[in-house]
Amino acid sequence: LMLAGGIWEALITTAAGLLVAIPMHLGHHYLEKQADEIAFLLKEVAVFLKKERGADGV
């Protein structure tokens, strides 16, 4: 009976961990994608501004 209780406790804690970990993983993936898109746009703006300033850099 003690072994069954221990297994039950392990299953409950594993399920609770997954209930936390899965949404956190999805949120991290979403935020990482957003950050990558912002970084890409900032690089595009930097290239544009560099071209606009011309070769002399003024």
Backbone bond lengths (Angstrom), bond angles and torsions (degrees), N, CA, C in turn:
res aa  C-N    CA-C-N  psi(-1)  N-CA   C-N-CA  omega(-1)  CA-C   N-CA-C  phi
1 L - - - 1.466 - - 1.527 110.78 -
2 M 1.328 118.87 -36.79 1.463 121.10 178.62 1.517 111.19 -65.33
3 L 1.326 116.49 -39.21 1.459 120.08 179.93 1.517 110.01 -62.72
4 A 1.316 117.69 -43.34 1.463 120.89 179.51 1.521 110.49 -62.08
5 G 1.321 117.24 -38.97 1.460 120.53 178.10 1.517 111.45 -64.60
6 G 1.326 116.48 -39.23 1.455 120.64 178.62 1.516 112.20 -66.67
7 I 1.318 115.48 -40.12 1.467 119.48 177.84 1.522 109.89 -66.36
8 W 1.316 116.42 -41.60 1.471 120.61 178.42 1.528 110.59 -60.79
9 E 1.319 116.95 -43.94 1.460 121.03 179.12 1.531 110.51 -62.89
10 A 1.326 116.99 -41.02 1.464 120.49 178.50 1.525 110.98 -63.76
11 L 1.319 117.19 -40.16 1.466 120.57 178.54 1.527 111.36 -65.21
12 I 1.312 116.52 -41.61 1.470 120.91 -179.97 1.526 110.43 -65.13
13 T 1.336 117.16 -45.41 1.464 119.04 -179.43 1.524 111.53 -67.58
14 T 1.328 117.32 -34.07 1.467 120.47 176.36 1.523 110.34 -65.41
15 A 1.323 116.71 -45.15 1.469 120.48 178.88 1.527 110.57 -62.63
16 A 1.318 117.03 -42.03 1.466 120.25 178.98 1.527 110.33 -63.65
17 G 1.313 116.62 -40.90 1.459 120.45 177.64 1.514 112.12 -61.95
18 L 1.319 116.77 -41.54 1.467 120.62 178.68 1.525 111.33 -67.70
19 L 1.331 117.09 -35.19 1.466 120.03 177.52 1.525 111.60 -63.42
20 V 1.306 117.04 -27.36 1.462 121.21 176.61 1.526 110.45 -87.51
21 A 1.326 116.89 -45.34 1.463 121.62 -171.65 1.525 113.38 -68.12
22 I 1.317 117.94 -40.23 1.472 119.83 -175.56 1.528 111.77 -65.74
23 P 1.336 120.33 -50.76 1.472 118.68 176.75 1.530 112.71 -61.78
24 M 1.328 117.31 -36.24 1.463 119.85 177.98 1.525 110.62 -63.78
25 H 1.315 116.85 -41.40 1.467 121.01 178.90 1.526 110.44 -63.43
26 L 1.318 117.10 -44.39 1.462 120.95 179.22 1.523 110.88 -64.13
27 G 1.328 117.03 -42.10 1.459 120.74 177.87 1.513 111.84 -63.72
28 H 1.312 116.89 -41.38 1.465 121.08 178.23 1.523 110.14 -62.54
29 H 1.323 116.89 -43.96 1.464 120.80 179.55 1.529 110.50 -61.41
30 Y 1.320 117.48 -43.03 1.465 121.56 179.65 1.528 110.92 -62.88
31 L 1.332 116.56 -47.89 1.461 120.21 -178.71 1.525 111.71 -66.09
32 E 1.322 116.53 -36.45 1.463 119.88 178.04 1.527 110.86 -64.51
33 K 1.333 116.39 -40.01 1.465 120.67 177.82 1.531 110.35 -64.50
34 Q 1.326 116.88 -42.79 1.463 120.72 178.31 1.531 110.60 -61.20
35 A 1.320 117.18 -44.24 1.465 121.40 179.89 1.523 110.84 -63.35
36 D 1.329 117.27 -39.74 1.466 120.80 177.95 1.524 111.06 -63.43
37 E 1.331 116.82 -40.64 1.464 120.54 179.22 1.530 110.95 -65.55
38 I 1.319 117.16 -41.11 1.466 120.84 178.62 1.527 110.10 -65.02
39 A 1.325 117.29 -42.70 1.462 120.90 178.90 1.523 110.52 -61.78
40 F 1.330 117.10 -40.59 1.464 120.90 178.48 1.528 110.44 -62.60
41 L 1.326 117.14 -45.34 1.464 120.56 179.55 1.526 111.62 -64.17
42 L 1.319 117.50 -39.48 1.463 120.51 178.26 1.526 111.11 -63.92
43 K 1.324 116.79 -38.15 1.463 119.80 177.06 1.521 110.72 -65.40
44 E 1.329 116.85 -40.26 1.464 120.03 177.59 1.528 110.83 -61.99
45 V 1.310 117.35 -43.02 1.464 121.40 178.44 1.527 110.14 -63.24
46 A 1.325 117.39 -41.64 1.463 120.72 179.86 1.525 111.01 -62.42
47 V 1.325 117.31 -42.63 1.468 120.90 178.20 1.521 109.78 -64.33
48 F 1.320 117.15 -43.15 1.464 121.03 179.20 1.525 110.94 -60.87
49 L 1.321 116.54 -47.35 1.465 120.32 -179.02 1.525 111.46 -64.18
50 K 1.312 116.56 -37.56 1.461 119.94 178.60 1.526 110.34 -64.03
51 K 1.327 116.89 -41.14 1.468 120.80 178.21 1.524 110.74 -66.97
52 E 1.330 116.97 -39.35 1.463 121.37 -179.48 1.524 111.81 -64.95
53 R 1.314 116.82 -35.74 1.464 120.58 -178.72 1.521 111.38 -72.19
54 G 1.297 117.05 -20.89 1.459 120.57 178.10 1.510 113.04 85.57
55 A 1.306 114.96 -179.22 1.459 121.46 -174.98 1.521 112.28 -70.28
56 D 1.341 118.28 -27.87 1.465 120.03 -177.49 1.526 112.90 -77.38
57 G 1.321 117.64 -14.76 1.461 121.11 176.71 1.512 115.03 76.29
58 V 1.333 116.92 15.87 1.470 120.19 -179.48 1.508 109.83 -102.42
